Amino acid sequence: MKNKVLYLNLYVGLAGLAAAGALLAVGLPFMKAWFYCFAWGSVLLIMDSVNVRRWGTSPLYESGSRFLFAAFLSVPVWLVFELINLRLKNWSYHGLPQSLPERWLGFFIAFATVIPAVWELAVFFQGLLKDTKEVRFRLAVGPFLLRFSFMTGVVSLALSLAWPRLFFPFVWLGFIFLLEPINYRRHWPSFLADLENHRGGRLVSWALAGLGAGLVWELLNFWAGSHWEYAFPHFHFWKIFQMPVLGYGGFVPFGLEVFAAYALLDSFYQGFRRKFLWKAIFWAGLLAFDLFCFYLIDKGTVL
């Protein structure tokens, strides 16, 4: 029964995407505001069904509850970049609903697609690369490399915040250097541990998934009534959709950062096990963080 539902999701997703596109084309005001969310929901169903059909597995196939868990974690993970953007001002939001509850619900749904989107694409690319996942070299991970990586992340983020006009691209590099040493030291999933054991498939898959997801994000955003626009201080030329062509390079490390952030938060949360109080504090803290960031986005990023 489960397989039948996941197989059927391909047609449900295609129908949903076609319906959203048709309603947008005829100018339905509701769909102008909600096209991005409806389209991404449809694309996720399509990608998940393709993974099940092609590889026999997918995030929804493995666990629907963990898929939803990843979606909820996706919101605060992306909001970290929204907070940084209040300083960088690299993008702004346009055409959003006037109603605050509707707008904030839109924030939540749109941001909740980030981790699931990259995850689905990573599963697809991992399937393609299954025969080439071993790497010949072995990365020697020691205390110096871990400290150097962590400090590189700190310096990258500090430079991007201190001098955003010069170093704004560094924000898309800083977190991978910052989070990987933490995950490695805690024995949580990490690319450093993979490379130490001659495994490179996950790193390549998530990097490609970041780029692939970025292309779909920009494609759907280009047609949406509620959308974002970029305002980079440099390199603002040769656009593909709304994004300058050089900006697509940032999606590659972003895919790695999505994995590292999810691995950290998921492993941290799993450590609570049956500690209900700590789990409640975890979720209450994330919700408070989400709402606070929504308020700041309204003040600084929505035009």
N, C-alpha and C positions, 0 to 999 in steps of 0.2 A: 504493500500500500504506500509506504514511504517513497519508494522509487517511482511509483506512478505519479505521485504528487509532484516530485521534483522534476520528472520528465515533462509533466504538464506545464510547469512554470515557464518553460520556453515560450509556449504559445500565449500564456497569460501576460508575460512580459512584452512580447511583440505586439499583442493587442493593446496593452496599456500605453506603450510608446506611440503606436500609431494613433490612438485616440487622443493622447495629449498633444501630438503634433497637429492633428486636424483641428482640434478646438483652439489651439493657439493661432493657426492659420486664419480661422474665421473671426478672430479678434475677441474671443470670450474674455471679459475682464478677469474673471476668477483664474482662468488658466494662464493669463499673462503673469499674474503674481505667483502662481504655484507650479508653473511648467517645470522648473528645474527639479523640484522635489518629486513630482510625479514621474518625470523622465528618468531620474536616477533610481527611483524605486523599481521601475520597469527594467532598467539596464541590469540591476543587481539580480533580479529574477532570471534574466536571460543568461548572464554570466554563470550563475550558480548551476543552472540546468545544463549549460554547455559542459561545465566541468564534470558533472555527474555522468553525462552521456559519453564524454571523451575519456575520462580518467577513472570513472567509477567512484569518485569521492568529490566532496565540496565542503565548504564551511557549514552549510545548512545540513548536509548529509551527516557530517561528523557530530554536530550538536546544535540544535536550534537555540537552546538556551545560551550557549557560548557565543553564538552569532549575535544575539541580542545584547549580551554582555559587552561584546566588542563595539557594538553600535553606541551603547551608552558611554563607554570609555572614550569613544571617538570625539565626543563633544568637548570635554575638557582638554583633550590632547590638542585639538585644533585651536581652541580658545587661547592657548599659550601664544600661538602665532598672532592671533588677533590682538592680544595685549601688546606684543612687540610692535605690531603695525601702528598702534597709537603713537608711537615714537617715529617709526619709519615713514608712515603715511604713503605706502607703496600701492595701496588699493582703497577704493571707496565703494559703497553700495548705493545703488540707484533704483528707483521705481518700486520700493518695498511698500507693503500695505501700511496704511495710516494707523490702523488699530494696533495698539501695543501688544495685546495677547496674541493676535494673529501673526504679527511680525516676529515675536519671540518664539512662537511655535514653529515658524518657518526657519528661524535660526537653528533651533534644536534639530529639526528633521534634516535640514541640509547638512549640518556639521556631523550628524550621526552617520552619514554615508561614507565618511572619509576612510576610516579603517576597514570597514567591510569591502569597499571598492578596491583598495590596494590588495587586500587579502585574497579576494576572488581572482584578481589578475595574477597574483603571485602563485596561487595554486595552478593556474593555467600554464604559466611559464615553467614552473617546476616540473609539470608533466612533459613539456617539450624538451626540457634539459635533463631528463632522468638518466640518460646515458652519458652525460658529460659533467656530472656533478663533482667528480673527484678532481682535485688540483694537484699538480706535481710538487709544488713547493709546500713547505710547512712553515707557518708563521710562528716564530719564537716569541711567545707572550711572557714578558717578565715585568717586574715592578717598574722599571724605567719606562717601558712602553705604555703601561697603564697610566702612570703619572703624566707622561708627555701627552697622551691622548686627552686626558681630563683637562689639563691646563690649556691645551689647544682649543678645546671647546669653550672654556671660560673666556679666554682671550678673544676668540671669534665673536662670541655674543657681546662681550664688553665693547669691542671696536664697533660693531654694528649699531649699538645703542649710543655710544659716545659721538661717533661721526657717521651718522646714517647716510649722508650724501656720498661718502667715499666707500664705505664698507657694508652697505645694505645687503649685498649678496651673501655675506658671511653668516647671516642668520640661518641660511639653508644648509650650512655645513656644521655649525656649532654643536647642535644637539646630538648628532651621531657620535662625535668625539667625546661628548660629555657623558652620554648614557651607556655606551658600550663598556667602558671599564667597570661601571657599577654592576651591570648585568653579569659580566665575566667574574668579578670577585664574589658575587653572591651565588654563582653557579646556576644562574638563570639563562635561558636561551640567548645566545649572542653570536654575532658574526666572528668575533675574535676566537671564540671556542671552536667554531666551525673551521676556520682557517688553520687553527692549531692542529686540527685532526684531518687536514687535507680535504676539507669539504668546502666547496665554493658555490654549490648550486643555489642555496638559499639566498646568499648575498646577490648573485646575479639576477635571480628571479624577482626579488623585492625591488631591486634597482629598476629593472625593466617594468615592473608593475607600477612603480611611481610615475615613470614617463608615460605609460599607457593610460593610467588614470588621469594624468594631467591633460592629455589630449582630449579625453572624453569630457572632463570638467569644462575645458575651454569651449568645446563644441556646443555643449548644452547651454552654457552661460551666454554664448553669442546670440542665441535665439530667444532667450528668456526675457520677459518684461522686467522682472525683478532680477537684477544682475549686478556684477561688480565691474569696475573699470580700473585700469592701472595708471599710475603716475610715477614712473621711475625717474630718478634724476639723470640717469645716463642710459644708453643702449635702447632708447625708446623708438625703435625703427623695425621695419620688416615684420609687421604683425601677422600672426596666424590666429585668426579670430580676434580676441581682445589682447592676447599676450604677445609682446615682442619676442621674436624668434629665439634670442639668447636666453630669455627667461625660462624656456622649457628645460634648460640644463639644470635648473633648481629642483625639478621634479624627481630627478634621479636620486640625489641624496635624501630628498624628502621621503621617498619610498623606504629607504633604510631607517630613517628616523621614526616612521610610523611603526615599523616592526619593533625597534628598540624601545619605544615608549609603551607600546602594548605589552611587550614581554615584561617590562619593569612593573607596570601597574597590575597586570594579571598575576604575576608571580607574588607580588606583595599582597594582593587580595587573597590569593589561595592560602597564604600563610595564616590567615585568620581561622580557617577551617570552620569549627563549630562555635566560634566566639561571636555570638549574635550581636552583642553590644558594639564590638569593634567594627563589625560589618555595617551596622546602622550608622555609626559615626562616619565611616568611609563614604557611604552614599549621601548622607546629609551634607558632608563637607563638599563633595563634588557638586551637589545641587546648588548649594550656596555660591560656590565658585562660578557655576554656569550663569546663574541669575545676575551676579555682580558684573560679570563680563558682558552679558547682554546689555546691561545698563550703560556700560562704558562704550560699547560699540554704537549704541544709539546716540551717545553724546559726541563721539569723535570720528566715526567712520561712515555713518548713514547720511547721505545727502538727498 
